[in-house]
Structures are given as structure tokens and as C-alpha cells.
Amino acid sequence: MGSQLGSAGLLLVNTLINIYIFLLMLRFLLQASRADYYNPISQSVVRVTQPAVRPFQSFLGPVMGRFDLATLATAFVIKAVAIILILQLAGFGMAPIASVAIGAVAAVANAILKIYFFALIVMIILSWVAPQASHPGALLVMQLVEPIMAPVRRVIPPLGMIDLSPIVVFIAISLIDGIVVGSLTRAAGVVGALVGL
């Protein structure tokens, strides 16, 4: 009974860490897509993640003004440390450093893909029920997905009222998740169980 409670506790800790990684990657993607920094949701995400990101900002700055390496490094380090601690507490001992690093990279990639997946679903629903929505959340979702939707729309323009580009992006996300993240998760071995939400 005690070991089951302990396992449930470790699972809860891993889920909370993954949610925080999700928020860090949301911050990273909002900056990469040049979303409105003063949007209340953007401000909330920055406020929640800033204490963890601040130490890395002293030596890691944004690349090309868009890609926040400090946030990426923060997510990687937090996940790697969490993997080590959870495996130690679960009695697996110290995992190989390579497996921990691969697991942390897979977790970061998984969070990015999940954000785009959920943002696309929200965008599709909004396009049906409130195409001209001016809610801060709706605006942020549109700004977040536009950088990945625009190149696809150039290749596959909308057919009248029907926009096929979200389907193409969903397929791309599924392929990347299955092939890249799946391969990394398998390569991480036992660490792979701690990768996703």
C-alpha cells in the first residue's frame, strides 16, 4: 500500500513538472512567434516562469531576437533533474546521463508538439464559433499558430470556405511525435516513461 502511494506521489510530481515544462515551452513559442508580450495571458506565463528562467538569462540570450535559449535551457535542466530525482526515489538508482539527456530533450519536444496540437484545436473551434473573437486568449492562439500555418497556406491555399492547412499541420505533428519523439523516448529506456504528460 505504501509503495503504491509512493508511486502515485512520484507520478503526481512528474505530472506537475511536465505541466511546468509545458508553460516554459509556451513562453518559448510565444516569443518565437512574436506574440503580443503585453497580452494578459503572455504576462501570466512570463510571471510564472521567470523565477526559473532568470538564472539562465545572465549567460543565455535570445537567438535572432526570437528564440529564447534561456527558457529552453531551463526546461531541459528542470526535466533532467526531475528525471534523476524521481528515478532515485523510485529505487531505480542513477540512470545513464545520456538517457537522462535524451529523456529531457524528448520531454521538451513533446511539450512543444502538445502546445501546437491544442492550439490548433482551439483555433479550429474558434474559426467555427467565433471567427472574429477579440478575447486575449483567442488572439494569442492565432498569433501562436500563424507562423506554422502561413507556410502551409502558401502551398495549400484555402478552397473557398474550407482551409485544409490545419489537417496538414496535424499530420505533421503526429508524424514528428511518432517518429522523432517516439524514437527519443525508446532510446531513453526506463527514462522514457517520464517523458510526456
CNS distance restraints for C-alpha pairs under 8 A (distance, minus, plus):
assign (resid   1 and name CA) (resid   5 and name CA) 6.31 0.50 0.50
assign (resid   2 and name CA) (resid   6 and name CA) 6.11 0.50 0.50
assign (resid   3 and name CA) (resid   7 and name CA) 6.06 0.50 0.50
assign (resid   4 and name CA) (resid   8 and name CA) 6.13 0.50 0.50
assign (resid   5 and name CA) (resid   9 and name CA) 6.09 0.50 0.50
assign (resid   6 and name CA) (resid  10 and name CA) 6.23 0.50 0.50
assign (resid   6 and name CA) (resid  90 and name CA) 7.99 0.50 0.50
assign (resid   7 and name CA) (resid  11 and name CA) 6.09 0.50 0.50
assign (resid   7 and name CA) (resid  90 and name CA) 7.19 0.50 0.50
assign (resid   8 and name CA) (resid  12 and name CA) 6.13 0.50 0.50
assign (resid   9 and name CA) (resid  13 and name CA) 6.22 0.50 0.50
assign (resid  10 and name CA) (resid  14 and name CA) 6.12 0.50 0.50
assign (resid  10 and name CA) (resid  86 and name CA) 6.41 0.50 0.50
assign (resid  10 and name CA) (resid  90 and name CA) 7.60 0.50 0.50
assign (resid  11 and name CA) (resid  15 and name CA) 6.16 0.50 0.50
assign (resid  12 and name CA) (resid  16 and name CA) 6.21 0.50 0.50
assign (resid  13 and name CA) (resid  17 and name CA) 6.19 0.50 0.50
assign (resid  14 and name CA) (resid  18 and name CA) 6.13 0.50 0.50
assign (resid  14 and name CA) (resid  82 and name CA) 7.37 0.50 0.50
assign (resid  14 and name CA) (resid  86 and name CA) 7.63 0.50 0.50
assign (resid  14 and name CA) (resid 194 and name CA) 6.77 0.50 0.50
assign (resid  15 and name CA) (resid  19 and name CA) 6.19 0.50 0.50
assign (resid  15 and name CA) (resid 197 and name CA) 6.00 0.50 0.50
assign (resid  16 and name CA) (resid  20 and name CA) 6.32 0.50 0.50
assign (resid  17 and name CA) (resid  21 and name CA) 6.22 0.50 0.50
assign (resid  17 and name CA) (resid  78 and name CA) 7.85 0.50 0.50
assign (resid  17 and name CA) (resid  79 and name CA) 7.10 0.50 0.50
assign (resid  17 and name CA) (resid  82 and name CA) 7.37 0.50 0.50
assign (resid  18 and name CA) (resid  22 and name CA) 6.09 0.50 0.50
assign (resid  18 and name CA) (resid  79 and name CA) 7.74 0.50 0.50
assign (resid  18 and name CA) (resid 107 and name CA) 7.65 0.50 0.50
assign (resid  18 and name CA) (resid 111 and name CA) 7.83 0.50 0.50
assign (resid  18 and name CA) (resid 195 and name CA) 7.92 0.50 0.50
assign (resid  18 and name CA) (resid 196 and name CA) 6.86 0.50 0.50
assign (resid  18 and name CA) (resid 197 and name CA) 5.97 0.50 0.50
assign (resid  19 and name CA) (resid  23 and name CA) 6.39 0.50 0.50
assign (resid  19 and name CA) (resid 197 and name CA) 7.36 0.50 0.50
assign (resid  20 and name CA) (resid  24 and name CA) 6.24 0.50 0.50
assign (resid  20 and name CA) (resid  49 and name CA) 7.98 0.50 0.50
assign (resid  21 and name CA) (resid  25 and name CA) 6.13 0.50 0.50
assign (resid  21 and name CA) (resid  75 and name CA) 5.54 0.50 0.50
assign (resid  21 and name CA) (resid  78 and name CA) 7.94 0.50 0.50
assign (resid  21 and name CA) (resid  79 and name CA) 7.45 0.50 0.50
assign (resid  21 and name CA) (resid 107 and name CA) 7.95 0.50 0.50
assign (resid  21 and name CA) (resid 108 and name CA) 6.90 0.50 0.50
assign (resid  21 and name CA) (resid 111 and name CA) 6.84 0.50 0.50
assign (resid  22 and name CA) (resid  26 and name CA) 6.10 0.50 0.50
assign (resid  22 and name CA) (resid 108 and name CA) 7.92 0.50 0.50
assign (resid  22 and name CA) (resid 111 and name CA) 5.15 0.50 0.50
assign (resid  22 and name CA) (resid 112 and name CA) 7.33 0.50 0.50
assign (resid  22 and name CA) (resid 115 and name CA) 7.37 0.50 0.50
assign (resid  23 and name CA) (resid  27 and name CA) 6.26 0.50 0.50
assign (resid  23 and name CA) (resid  45 and name CA) 6.55 0.50 0.50
assign (resid  23 and name CA) (resid  49 and name CA) 7.18 0.50 0.50
assign (resid  24 and name CA) (resid  28 and name CA) 6.28 0.50 0.50
assign (resid  24 and name CA) (resid  45 and name CA) 7.83 0.50 0.50
assign (resid  24 and name CA) (resid  49 and name CA) 6.21 0.50 0.50
assign (resid  24 and name CA) (resid  71 and name CA) 6.30 0.50 0.50
assign (resid  24 and name CA) (resid  72 and name CA) 7.62 0.50 0.50
assign (resid  24 and name CA) (resid  74 and name CA) 7.93 0.50 0.50
assign (resid  24 and name CA) (resid  75 and name CA) 6.34 0.50 0.50
assign (resid  25 and name CA) (resid  29 and name CA) 6.03 0.50 0.50
assign (resid  25 and name CA) (resid  71 and name CA) 7.42 0.50 0.50
assign (resid  25 and name CA) (resid  72 and name CA) 7.26 0.50 0.50
assign (resid  25 and name CA) (resid  75 and name CA) 7.50 0.50 0.50
assign (resid  25 and name CA) (resid 108 and name CA) 7.22 0.50 0.50
assign (resid  25 and name CA) (resid 111 and name CA) 6.55 0.50 0.50
assign (resid  25 and name CA) (resid 112 and name CA) 5.98 0.50 0.50
assign (resid  26 and name CA) (resid  30 and name CA) 6.00 0.50 0.50
assign (resid  26 and name CA) (resid  45 and name CA) 7.65 0.50 0.50
assign (resid  26 and name CA) (resid 112 and name CA) 7.41 0.50 0.50
assign (resid  26 and name CA) (resid 115 and name CA) 6.86 0.50 0.50
assign (resid  27 and name CA) (resid  31 and name CA) 6.34 0.50 0.50
assign (resid  27 and name CA) (resid  42 and name CA) 7.38 0.50 0.50
assign (resid  27 and name CA) (resid  45 and name CA) 6.26 0.50 0.50
assign (resid  27 and name CA) (resid  46 and name CA) 6.54 0.50 0.50
assign (resid  27 and name CA) (resid  49 and name CA) 7.90 0.50 0.50
assign (resid  27 and name CA) (resid  71 and name CA) 7.59 0.50 0.50
assign (resid  28 and name CA) (resid  32 and name CA) 6.16 0.50 0.50
assign (resid  28 and name CA) (resid  67 and name CA) 6.91 0.50 0.50
assign (resid  28 and name CA) (resid  68 and name CA) 5.97 0.50 0.50
assign (resid  28 and name CA) (resid  71 and name CA) 6.20 0.50 0.50
assign (resid  28 and name CA) (resid  72 and name CA) 7.09 0.50 0.50
assign (resid  29 and name CA) (resid  33 and name CA) 5.95 0.50 0.50
assign (resid  29 and name CA) (resid 112 and name CA) 7.77 0.50 0.50
assign (resid  29 and name CA) (resid 144 and name CA) 7.02 0.50 0.50
assign (resid  30 and name CA) (resid  34 and name CA) 6.08 0.50 0.50
assign (resid  30 and name CA) (resid  35 and name CA) 5.18 0.50 0.50
assign (resid  30 and name CA) (resid  36 and name CA) 7.96 0.50 0.50
assign (resid  30 and name CA) (resid  42 and name CA) 7.50 0.50 0.50
assign (resid  30 and name CA) (resid 144 and name CA) 6.06 0.50 0.50
assign (resid  31 and name CA) (resid  35 and name CA) 6.17 0.50 0.50
assign (resid  31 and name CA) (resid  37 and name CA) 7.77 0.50 0.50
assign (resid  31 and name CA) (resid  66 and name CA) 5.73 0.50 0.50
assign (resid  31 and name CA) (resid  67 and name CA) 6.88 0.50 0.50
assign (resid  31 and name CA) (resid  68 and name CA) 7.20 0.50 0.50
assign (resid  32 and name CA) (resid  66 and name CA) 4.54 0.50 0.50
assign (resid  32 and name CA) (resid  67 and name CA) 5.29 0.50 0.50
assign (resid  32 and name CA) (resid  68 and name CA) 7.49 0.50 0.50
assign (resid  33 and name CA) (resid  66 and name CA) 7.44 0.50 0.50
assign (resid  33 and name CA) (resid 143 and name CA) 6.74 0.50 0.50
assign (resid  33 and name CA) (resid 144 and name CA) 5.73 0.50 0.50
assign (resid  33 and name CA) (resid 145 and name CA) 7.93 0.50 0.50
assign (resid  33 and name CA) (resid 146 and name CA) 7.80 0.50 0.50
assign (resid  33 and name CA) (resid 147 and name CA) 6.17 0.50 0.50
assign (resid  34 and name CA) (resid  66 and name CA) 7.06 0.50 0.50
assign (resid  34 and name CA) (resid 143 and name CA) 7.58 0.50 0.50
assign (resid  35 and name CA) (resid 140 and name CA) 6.49 0.50 0.50
assign (resid  35 and name CA) (resid 143 and name CA) 5.39 0.50 0.50
assign (resid  35 and name CA) (resid 144 and name CA) 6.40 0.50 0.50
assign (resid  36 and name CA) (resid  42 and name CA) 7.22 0.50 0.50
assign (resid  36 and name CA) (resid 140 and name CA) 7.16 0.50 0.50
assign (resid  36 and name CA) (resid 143 and name CA) 7.85 0.50 0.50
assign (resid  37 and name CA) (resid  42 and name CA) 5.72 0.50 0.50
assign (resid  37 and name CA) (resid  43 and name CA) 6.69 0.50 0.50
assign (resid  38 and name CA) (resid  42 and name CA) 6.55 0.50 0.50
assign (resid  38 and name CA) (resid  43 and name CA) 6.17 0.50 0.50
assign (resid  39 and name CA) (resid  43 and name CA) 6.23 0.50 0.50
assign (resid  39 and name CA) (resid 136 and name CA) 6.29 0.50 0.50
assign (resid  39 and name CA) (resid 140 and name CA) 7.57 0.50 0.50
assign (resid  40 and name CA) (resid  44 and name CA) 6.17 0.50 0.50
assign (resid  40 and name CA) (resid 136 and name CA) 7.05 0.50 0.50
assign (resid  41 and name CA) (resid  45 and name CA) 6.26 0.50 0.50
assign (resid  41 and name CA) (resid 136 and name CA) 7.13 0.50 0.50
assign (resid  41 and name CA) (resid 137 and name CA) 6.82 0.50 0.50
assign (resid  41 and name CA) (resid 140 and name CA) 7.92 0.50 0.50
assign (resid  42 and name CA) (resid  46 and name CA) 6.20 0.50 0.50
assign (resid  43 and name CA) (resid  47 and name CA) 6.07 0.50 0.50
assign (resid  44 and name CA) (resid  48 and name CA) 6.19 0.50 0.50
assign (resid  45 and name CA) (resid  49 and name CA) 6.20 0.50 0.50
assign (resid  46 and name CA) (resid  50 and name CA) 5.57 0.50 0.50
assign (resid  47 and name CA) (resid  51 and name CA) 7.77 0.50 0.50
assign (resid  49 and name CA) (resid  53 and name CA) 6.26 0.50 0.50
assign (resid  50 and name CA) (resid  54 and name CA) 5.65 0.50 0.50
assign (resid  51 and name CA) (resid  55 and name CA) 7.85 0.50 0.50
assign (resid  52 and name CA) (resid  74 and name CA) 6.67 0.50 0.50
assign (resid  53 and name CA) (resid  57 and name CA) 6.44 0.50 0.50
assign (resid  53 and name CA) (resid  70 and name CA) 6.15 0.50 0.50
assign (resid  53 and name CA) (resid  71 and name CA) 5.66 0.50 0.50
assign (resid  53 and name CA) (resid  74 and name CA) 5.75 0.50 0.50
assign (resid  54 and name CA) (resid  58 and name CA) 7.14 0.50 0.50
assign (resid  54 and name CA) (resid  70 and name CA) 7.96 0.50 0.50
assign (resid  56 and name CA) (resid  60 and name CA) 5.80 0.50 0.50
assign (resid  56 and name CA) (resid  70 and name CA) 5.04 0.50 0.50
assign (resid  56 and name CA) (resid  71 and name CA) 7.66 0.50 0.50
assign (resid  56 and name CA) (resid  73 and name CA) 7.28 0.50 0.50
assign (resid  56 and name CA) (resid  74 and name CA) 6.88 0.50 0.50
assign (resid  57 and name CA) (resid  61 and name CA) 5.93 0.50 0.50
assign (resid  57 and name CA) (resid  70 and name CA) 5.33 0.50 0.50
assign (resid  60 and name CA) (resid  69 and name CA) 5.90 0.50 0.50
assign (resid  60 and name CA) (resid  70 and name CA) 5.12 0.50 0.50
assign (resid  61 and name CA) (resid  68 and name CA) 6.39 0.50 0.50
assign (resid  61 and name CA) (resid  69 and name CA) 6.11 0.50 0.50
assign (resid  61 and name CA) (resid  70 and name CA) 6.26 0.50 0.50
assign (resid  62 and name CA) (resid  66 and name CA) 6.01 0.50 0.50
assign (resid  62 and name CA) (resid  67 and name CA) 5.15 0.50 0.50
assign (resid  62 and name CA) (resid  68 and name CA) 4.24 0.50 0.50
assign (resid  62 and name CA) (resid  69 and name CA) 5.67 0.50 0.50
assign (resid  62 and name CA) (resid  70 and name CA) 7.35 0.50 0.50
assign (resid  63 and name CA) (resid  67 and name CA) 5.00 0.50 0.50
assign (resid  63 and name CA) (resid  68 and name CA) 6.45 0.50 0.50
assign (resid  63 and name CA) (resid  69 and name CA) 7.00 0.50 0.50
assign (resid  68 and name CA) (resid  72 and name CA) 6.65 0.50 0.50
assign (resid  69 and name CA) (resid  73 and name CA) 6.00 0.50 0.50
assign (resid  70 and name CA) (resid  74 and name CA) 6.07 0.50 0.50
assign (resid  71 and name CA) (resid  75 and name CA) 6.26 0.50 0.50
assign (resid  72 and name CA) (resid  76 and name CA) 6.24 0.50 0.50
assign (resid  72 and name CA) (resid 108 and name CA) 7.97 0.50 0.50
assign (resid  73 and name CA) (resid  77 and name CA) 6.06 0.50 0.50
assign (resid  74 and name CA) (resid  78 and name CA) 6.02 0.50 0.50
assign (resid  75 and name CA) (resid  79 and name CA) 6.10 0.50 0.50
assign (resid  75 and name CA) (resid 108 and name CA) 6.79 0.50 0.50
assign (resid  76 and name CA) (resid  80 and name CA) 6.06 0.50 0.50
assign (resid  76 and name CA) (resid 101 and name CA) 8.00 0.50 0.50
assign (resid  76 and name CA) (resid 104 and name CA) 5.50 0.50 0.50
assign (resid  76 and name CA) (resid 105 and name CA) 6.54 0.50 0.50
assign (resid  76 and name CA) (resid 108 and name CA) 6.78 0.50 0.50
assign (resid  77 and name CA) (resid  81 and name CA) 6.06 0.50 0.50
assign (resid  77 and name CA) (resid 104 and name CA) 7.71 0.50 0.50
assign (resid  78 and name CA) (resid  82 and name CA) 6.04 0.50 0.50
assign (resid  79 and name CA) (resid  83 and name CA) 6.07 0.50 0.50
assign (resid  79 and name CA) (resid 104 and name CA) 5.37 0.50 0.50
assign (resid  79 and name CA) (resid 107 and name CA) 7.42 0.50 0.50
assign (resid  80 and name CA) (resid  84 and name CA) 6.36 0.50 0.50
assign (resid  80 and name CA) (resid 100 and name CA) 5.78 0.50 0.50
assign (resid  80 and name CA) (resid 101 and name CA) 6.38 0.50 0.50
assign (resid  80 and name CA) (resid 103 and name CA) 7.46 0.50 0.50
assign (resid  80 and name CA) (resid 104 and name CA) 5.30 0.50 0.50
assign (resid  81 and name CA) (resid  85 and name CA) 6.19 0.50 0.50
assign (resid  82 and name CA) (resid  86 and name CA) 5.93 0.50 0.50
assign (resid  83 and name CA) (resid  87 and name CA) 6.07 0.50 0.50
assign (resid  83 and name CA) (resid 100 and name CA) 6.68 0.50 0.50
assign (resid  83 and name CA) (resid 104 and name CA) 7.90 0.50 0.50
assign (resid  83 and name CA) (resid 191 and name CA) 6.97 0.50 0.50
assign (resid  83 and name CA) (resid 194 and name CA) 7.00 0.50 0.50
assign (resid  84 and name CA) (resid  88 and name CA) 6.15 0.50 0.50
assign (resid  84 and name CA) (resid  94 and name CA) 6.61 0.50 0.50
assign (resid  84 and name CA) (resid  95 and name CA) 6.91 0.50 0.50
assign (resid  84 and name CA) (resid 100 and name CA) 7.21 0.50 0.50
assign (resid  85 and name CA) (resid  89 and name CA) 6.12 0.50 0.50
assign (resid  86 and name CA) (resid  90 and name CA) 5.99 0.50 0.50
assign (resid  87 and name CA) (resid  91 and name CA) 6.24 0.50 0.50
assign (resid  87 and name CA) (resid  92 and name CA) 5.22 0.50 0.50
assign (resid  87 and name CA) (resid  93 and name CA) 6.16 0.50 0.50
assign (resid  87 and name CA) (resid  94 and name CA) 6.99 0.50 0.50
assign (resid  87 and name CA) (resid  95 and name CA) 7.41 0.50 0.50
assign (resid  88 and name CA) (resid  92 and name CA) 5.74 0.50 0.50
assign (resid  88 and name CA) (resid  93 and name CA) 4.82 0.50 0.50
assign (resid  88 and name CA) (resid  94 and name CA) 6.28 0.50 0.50
assign (resid  95 and name CA) (resid  99 and name CA) 6.69 0.50 0.50
assign (resid  95 and name CA) (resid 100 and name CA) 6.63 0.50 0.50
assign (resid  95 and name CA) (resid 191 and name CA) 7.63 0.50 0.50
assign (resid  96 and name CA) (resid 100 and name CA) 6.44 0.50 0.50
assign (resid  97 and name CA) (resid 101 and name CA) 6.12 0.50 0.50
assign (resid  98 and name CA) (resid 102 and name CA) 6.10 0.50 0.50
assign (resid  98 and name CA) (resid 188 and name CA) 7.73 0.50 0.50
assign (resid  99 and name CA) (resid 103 and name CA) 5.96 0.50 0.50
assign (resid  99 and name CA) (resid 187 and name CA) 7.17 0.50 0.50
assign (resid  99 and name CA) (resid 188 and name CA) 4.40 0.50 0.50
assign (resid  99 and name CA) (resid 189 and name CA) 6.79 0.50 0.50
assign (resid  99 and name CA) (resid 191 and name CA) 6.55 0.50 0.50
assign (resid 100 and name CA) (resid 104 and name CA) 6.12 0.50 0.50
assign (resid 100 and name CA) (resid 188 and name CA) 6.87 0.50 0.50
assign (resid 100 and name CA) (resid 191 and name CA) 6.52 0.50 0.50
assign (resid 101 and name CA) (resid 105 and name CA) 6.23 0.50 0.50
assign (resid 102 and name CA) (resid 106 and name CA) 6.11 0.50 0.50
assign (resid 102 and name CA) (resid 184 and name CA) 6.14 0.50 0.50
assign (resid 102 and name CA) (resid 185 and name CA) 7.48 0.50 0.50
assign (resid 102 and name CA) (resid 187 and name CA) 7.27 0.50 0.50
assign (resid 102 and name CA) (resid 188 and name CA) 5.61 0.50 0.50
assign (resid 103 and name CA) (resid 107 and name CA) 6.14 0.50 0.50
assign (resid 103 and name CA) (resid 184 and name CA) 6.90 0.50 0.50
assign (resid 103 and name CA) (resid 185 and name CA) 6.25 0.50 0.50
assign (resid 103 and name CA) (resid 188 and name CA) 5.39 0.50 0.50
assign (resid 103 and name CA) (resid 191 and name CA) 5.87 0.50 0.50
assign (resid 103 and name CA) (resid 192 and name CA) 5.86 0.50 0.50
assign (resid 103 and name CA) (resid 194 and name CA) 7.61 0.50 0.50
assign (resid 103 and name CA) (resid 195 and name CA) 6.06 0.50 0.50
assign (resid 104 and name CA) (resid 108 and name CA) 6.29 0.50 0.50
assign (resid 104 and name CA) (resid 195 and name CA) 7.17 0.50 0.50
assign (resid 105 and name CA) (resid 109 and name CA) 6.18 0.50 0.50
assign (resid 105 and name CA) (resid 184 and name CA) 7.90 0.50 0.50
assign (resid 106 and name CA) (resid 110 and name CA) 5.91 0.50 0.50
assign (resid 106 and name CA) (resid 181 and name CA) 5.45 0.50 0.50
assign (resid 106 and name CA) (resid 184 and name CA) 5.74 0.50 0.50
assign (resid 106 and name CA) (resid 185 and name CA) 6.23 0.50 0.50
assign (resid 106 and name CA) (resid 195 and name CA) 6.33 0.50 0.50
assign (resid 107 and name CA) (resid 111 and name CA) 6.16 0.50 0.50
assign (resid 107 and name CA) (resid 195 and name CA) 4.66 0.50 0.50
assign (resid 107 and name CA) (resid 196 and name CA) 5.86 0.50 0.50
assign (resid 108 and name CA) (resid 112 and name CA) 6.40 0.50 0.50
assign (resid 109 and name CA) (resid 113 and name CA) 6.30 0.50 0.50
assign (resid 109 and name CA) (resid 181 and name CA) 6.76 0.50 0.50
assign (resid 110 and name CA) (resid 114 and name CA) 6.11 0.50 0.50
assign (resid 110 and name CA) (resid 177 and name CA) 6.99 0.50 0.50
assign (resid 110 and name CA) (resid 181 and name CA) 6.53 0.50 0.50
assign (resid 110 and name CA) (resid 195 and name CA) 7.61 0.50 0.50
assign (resid 110 and name CA) (resid 196 and name CA) 6.32 0.50 0.50
assign (resid 111 and name CA) (resid 115 and name CA) 6.18 0.50 0.50
assign (resid 111 and name CA) (resid 196 and name CA) 7.43 0.50 0.50
assign (resid 112 and name CA) (resid 116 and name CA) 6.45 0.50 0.50
assign (resid 113 and name CA) (resid 117 and name CA) 6.04 0.50 0.50
assign (resid 113 and name CA) (resid 173 and name CA) 6.32 0.50 0.50
assign (resid 113 and name CA) (resid 177 and name CA) 7.10 0.50 0.50
assign (resid 114 and name CA) (resid 118 and name CA) 6.11 0.50 0.50
assign (resid 115 and name CA) (resid 119 and name CA) 5.94 0.50 0.50
assign (resid 116 and name CA) (resid 120 and name CA) 5.96 0.50 0.50
assign (resid 116 and name CA) (resid 145 and name CA) 6.88 0.50 0.50
assign (resid 117 and name CA) (resid 121 and name CA) 6.46 0.50 0.50
assign (resid 117 and name CA) (resid 170 and name CA) 6.97 0.50 0.50
assign (resid 117 and name CA) (resid 173 and name CA) 7.22 0.50 0.50
assign (resid 118 and name CA) (resid 122 and name CA) 6.25 0.50 0.50
assign (resid 119 and name CA) (resid 123 and name CA) 6.04 0.50 0.50
assign (resid 119 and name CA) (resid 141 and name CA) 5.82 0.50 0.50
assign (resid 119 and name CA) (resid 144 and name CA) 7.59 0.50 0.50
assign (resid 119 and name CA) (resid 145 and name CA) 6.81 0.50 0.50
assign (resid 120 and name CA) (resid 124 and name CA) 6.13 0.50 0.50
assign (resid 120 and name CA) (resid 141 and name CA) 7.97 0.50 0.50
assign (resid 120 and name CA) (resid 145 and name CA) 6.82 0.50 0.50
assign (resid 120 and name CA) (resid 166 and name CA) 6.97 0.50 0.50
assign (resid 121 and name CA) (resid 125 and name CA) 6.26 0.50 0.50
assign (resid 122 and name CA) (resid 126 and name CA) 6.04 0.50 0.50
assign (resid 122 and name CA) (resid 141 and name CA) 7.37 0.50 0.50
assign (resid 123 and name CA) (resid 127 and name CA) 6.09 0.50 0.50
assign (resid 123 and name CA) (resid 138 and name CA) 7.62 0.50 0.50
assign (resid 123 and name CA) (resid 141 and name CA) 6.54 0.50 0.50
assign (resid 123 and name CA) (resid 142 and name CA) 6.59 0.50 0.50
assign (resid 124 and name CA) (resid 128 and name CA) 6.56 0.50 0.50
assign (resid 124 and name CA) (resid 166 and name CA) 7.92 0.50 0.50
assign (resid 125 and name CA) (resid 129 and name CA) 6.24 0.50 0.50
assign (resid 125 and name CA) (resid 130 and name CA) 7.96 0.50 0.50
assign (resid 126 and name CA) (resid 130 and name CA) 4.95 0.50 0.50
assign (resid 126 and name CA) (resid 131 and name CA) 5.70 0.50 0.50
assign (resid 126 and name CA) (resid 133 and name CA) 7.49 0.50 0.50
assign (resid 126 and name CA) (resid 138 and name CA) 7.45 0.50 0.50
assign (resid 127 and name CA) (resid 131 and name CA) 4.35 0.50 0.50
assign (resid 127 and name CA) (resid 132 and name CA) 7.98 0.50 0.50
assign (resid 133 and name CA) (resid 138 and name CA) 6.32 0.50 0.50
assign (resid 133 and name CA) (resid 139 and name CA) 7.45 0.50 0.50
assign (resid 134 and name CA) (resid 138 and name CA) 6.53 0.50 0.50
assign (resid 134 and name CA) (resid 139 and name CA) 6.23 0.50 0.50
assign (resid 135 and name CA) (resid 139 and name CA) 6.26 0.50 0.50
assign (resid 136 and name CA) (resid 140 and name CA) 6.10 0.50 0.50
assign (resid 137 and name CA) (resid 141 and name CA) 6.23 0.50 0.50
assign (resid 138 and name CA) (resid 142 and name CA) 6.34 0.50 0.50
assign (resid 139 and name CA) (resid 143 and name CA) 6.22 0.50 0.50
assign (resid 140 and name CA) (resid 144 and name CA) 6.00 0.50 0.50
assign (resid 141 and name CA) (resid 145 and name CA) 6.27 0.50 0.50
assign (resid 142 and name CA) (resid 146 and name CA) 5.93 0.50 0.50
assign (resid 143 and name CA) (resid 147 and name CA) 7.62 0.50 0.50
assign (resid 145 and name CA) (resid 149 and name CA) 6.08 0.50 0.50
assign (resid 146 and name CA) (resid 150 and name CA) 5.70 0.50 0.50
assign (resid 147 and name CA) (resid 151 and name CA) 7.38 0.50 0.50
assign (resid 148 and name CA) (resid 152 and name CA) 7.15 0.50 0.50
assign (resid 148 and name CA) (resid 169 and name CA) 7.76 0.50 0.50
assign (resid 149 and name CA) (resid 153 and name CA) 6.11 0.50 0.50
assign (resid 149 and name CA) (resid 165 and name CA) 6.62 0.50 0.50
assign (resid 149 and name CA) (resid 166 and name CA) 7.19 0.50 0.50
assign (resid 149 and name CA) (resid 169 and name CA) 7.34 0.50 0.50
assign (resid 150 and name CA) (resid 154 and name CA) 6.33 0.50 0.50
assign (resid 151 and name CA) (resid 155 and name CA) 6.72 0.50 0.50
assign (resid 152 and name CA) (resid 156 and name CA) 5.95 0.50 0.50
assign (resid 152 and name CA) (resid 157 and name CA) 7.91 0.50 0.50
assign (resid 152 and name CA) (resid 165 and name CA) 5.77 0.50 0.50
assign (resid 152 and name CA) (resid 168 and name CA) 7.58 0.50 0.50
assign (resid 152 and name CA) (resid 169 and name CA) 7.67 0.50 0.50
assign (resid 153 and name CA) (resid 157 and name CA) 4.82 0.50 0.50
assign (resid 153 and name CA) (resid 158 and name CA) 7.01 0.50 0.50
assign (resid 153 and name CA) (resid 165 and name CA) 5.79 0.50 0.50
assign (resid 156 and name CA) (resid 164 and name CA) 7.10 0.50 0.50
assign (resid 156 and name CA) (resid 165 and name CA) 6.44 0.50 0.50
assign (resid 157 and name CA) (resid 163 and name CA) 7.23 0.50 0.50
assign (resid 157 and name CA) (resid 164 and name CA) 7.83 0.50 0.50
assign (resid 157 and name CA) (resid 165 and name CA) 7.68 0.50 0.50
assign (resid 158 and name CA) (resid 162 and name CA) 5.69 0.50 0.50
assign (resid 158 and name CA) (resid 163 and name CA) 4.36 0.50 0.50
assign (resid 158 and name CA) (resid 164 and name CA) 6.45 0.50 0.50
assign (resid 158 and name CA) (resid 165 and name CA) 7.60 0.50 0.50
assign (resid 159 and name CA) (resid 163 and name CA) 6.20 0.50 0.50
assign (resid 159 and name CA) (resid 164 and name CA) 7.74 0.50 0.50
assign (resid 164 and name CA) (resid 168 and name CA) 6.80 0.50 0.50
assign (resid 165 and name CA) (resid 169 and name CA) 6.28 0.50 0.50
assign (resid 166 and name CA) (resid 170 and name CA) 6.03 0.50 0.50
assign (resid 167 and name CA) (resid 171 and name CA) 6.24 0.50 0.50
assign (resid 168 and name CA) (resid 172 and name CA) 6.23 0.50 0.50
assign (resid 169 and name CA) (resid 173 and name CA) 6.12 0.50 0.50
assign (resid 170 and name CA) (resid 174 and name CA) 6.16 0.50 0.50
assign (resid 171 and name CA) (resid 175 and name CA) 6.14 0.50 0.50
assign (resid 172 and name CA) (resid 176 and name CA) 6.10 0.50 0.50
assign (resid 173 and name CA) (resid 177 and name CA) 5.95 0.50 0.50
assign (resid 174 and name CA) (resid 178 and name CA) 5.94 0.50 0.50
assign (resid 175 and name CA) (resid 179 and name CA) 5.79 0.50 0.50
assign (resid 175 and name CA) (resid 180 and name CA) 7.83 0.50 0.50
assign (resid 176 and name CA) (resid 180 and name CA) 5.21 0.50 0.50
assign (resid 176 and name CA) (resid 181 and name CA) 6.68 0.50 0.50
assign (resid 177 and name CA) (resid 181 and name CA) 4.90 0.50 0.50
assign (resid 177 and name CA) (resid 182 and name CA) 6.19 0.50 0.50
assign (resid 178 and name CA) (resid 182 and name CA) 4.92 0.50 0.50
assign (resid 178 and name CA) (resid 183 and name CA) 7.57 0.50 0.50
assign (resid 179 and name CA) (resid 183 and name CA) 5.81 0.50 0.50
assign (resid 180 and name CA) (resid 184 and name CA) 6.23 0.50 0.50
assign (resid 181 and name CA) (resid 185 and name CA) 6.00 0.50 0.50
assign (resid 182 and name CA) (resid 186 and name CA) 6.21 0.50 0.50
assign (resid 183 and name CA) (resid 187 and name CA) 6.05 0.50 0.50
assign (resid 184 and name CA) (resid 188 and name CA) 6.12 0.50 0.50
assign (resid 184 and name CA) (resid 192 and name CA) 7.87 0.50 0.50
assign (resid 185 and name CA) (resid 189 and name CA) 6.94 0.50 0.50
assign (resid 185 and name CA) (resid 191 and name CA) 7.57 0.50 0.50
assign (resid 185 and name CA) (resid 192 and name CA) 4.47 0.50 0.50
assign (resid 185 and name CA) (resid 193 and name CA) 7.70 0.50 0.50
assign (resid 185 and name CA) (resid 195 and name CA) 6.96 0.50 0.50
assign (resid 186 and name CA) (resid 192 and name CA) 6.21 0.50 0.50
assign (resid 187 and name CA) (resid 192 and name CA) 7.69 0.50 0.50
assign (resid 188 and name CA) (resid 192 and name CA) 5.22 0.50 0.50
assign (resid 191 and name CA) (resid 195 and name CA) 7.17 0.50 0.50
